């Protein structure tokens, strides 16, 4: 089963299932066996990239409704 990614209104990005999170150098974060995590979208978390709930106390607002993306442009 593929991982499920949910964009939480006015909150984090929640990931559930089997996944790996890597930094820009390809190093994997140790997730301590978690199969559900939340990633910060507000930029205020102390433990980035993970959400610590800071968005709740700082007025972060962002609602993202699902939509279809245009097909990717062919590479030349």
JONOR-V319594 format. One record per pair of residues at least 24 apart in sequence whose C-alpha atoms are under 6 Angstrom apart, sorted by the first residue. I is the first residue (numbers start at 1). J is the second residue. If there is no record, write none. Layout:
i:j
I:J
I:J
This chain:
i:j
9:62
9:63
10:60
10:61
10:62
12:38
12:39
12:40
12:41
13:38
13:39
14:38
